[in-house]
Amino acid sequence: METLMRNPVFPKQAACILGSSIAIALVASFAAGAFAPGARMYGSLSPALLVGASSLATGLAATLLFCIFSYQRYEEISRLSAEIDAVLHEGRPLIISDYREGDVAVLRNEVGKVCARLSKTAEDLAAEKRALANALADISHQIRTPLTAAELMVPVIERSSDARERAKKLRELESLIDRVSWLVTSLLKIARIDAGAIKLTSQVTSAADVVRAAVEPLAVAFDLNDVTCEIRVAPETRFAGDAAWTAESLSNVLKNCMEHTPAGGTVRVEASEDAVACRFCISDSGPGIAQADLPHIFERFYRGSAGTESDDAGTAADYETVMRPKGFGIGLSLAQALVNAQGGSIRATNAAHGGARFDIVFPKLTV
């Protein structure tokens, strides 16, 4: 009742109903001639006064009912307000266990939905914050390692008196700089994809042209690694999507396969088309993917059990690891992001004959 009386609206509403009841009783009494000269009396009261008294009693009963219902409603609102305070200040979940009908029940239900949505948003923001912190730590580590190796190479080049040895070290330094540049460029591409800043187009083109565009930038690298790249694509195979970005994704998968294929091995690219989808298949003759690595192969900066490197920068181990790398663990993640952005899918498995296999599917119809 104390909560009810503190509400500035309730006394006004109760007074308005009570006043209206008294006014109705007086009007009814006058209309019935209670105060007219010569009014007939039954006992001590006239019929008109009985009508007025009945109207007044009805009004008082209505006022009492209004007070009772108002008390119940304001008590429910007070409990809901206390629960909302607990949610906001103590982090408690708002439990909706009351399924009764009424305005307050509807309000409680809607407030519960809002609280659940805010709680989910807060959890998502916290997860994004943790992911950002982890990504920054991974990026700093990935960039630090080649830069540390480059820093170690500079004094070696300065002290070298052999022209051939100096030229070799300079080529290695140039390779390090190229790798850092590729890493930064790839990270920027992923950031643009995450931010939705890349505009993808959809045009029908030859799948063979897309494959050739993916292989050409790696032609020299395939020769240097003594790895053969076989292309098996029928000329009539068509692909509907963004040819440039699809070639970029295929190129990253090809680069990964090439780096994990021993000298004398083969990387094969195939493309096919049916009524449902356009499919690209990239496989290699390497050792394949460890079963423990398959669920994480597309995670950013994941390099697998064979791709771990020392965390102690500035050591000879860092230099050796960087000069004989197995990738940064970013290429497959970028490939997946580009494929998914076009509504496609990419899956990594081990081929039946050995080696890794990547299946990229671009559906023609979206259900």
Secondary structure, 3 states (H helix, E strand, C coil): CHHHHHCCHHHHHHHHHHHHHHHHHHHHHHHCCCCCCCCCCECCECHHHHHHHHHHHHHHHHHHHHHHHHHHHHHHHHHHHHHHHHHHHHCCCCCCCCCCCCHHHHHHHHHHHHHHHHHHHHHHHHHHHHHHHHHHHHHHHHHHHHHHHHHHHHHHHHHCCCHHHHHHHHHHHHHHHHHHHHHHHHHHHHHHHHCCCCCCCCEEEEHHHHHHHHHHHHHHHHHHCCCEEEEEECCCCEEEECHHHHHHHHHHHHHHHHHCCCCCCEEEEEEEECCCEEEEEEEECCCCCCCCCHHHCCCCCCCCCCCCCCCCCCCHHHHHHHHCCCCCCCHHHHHHHHHHHCCCEEEEEECCCCCEEEEEEEECCCC
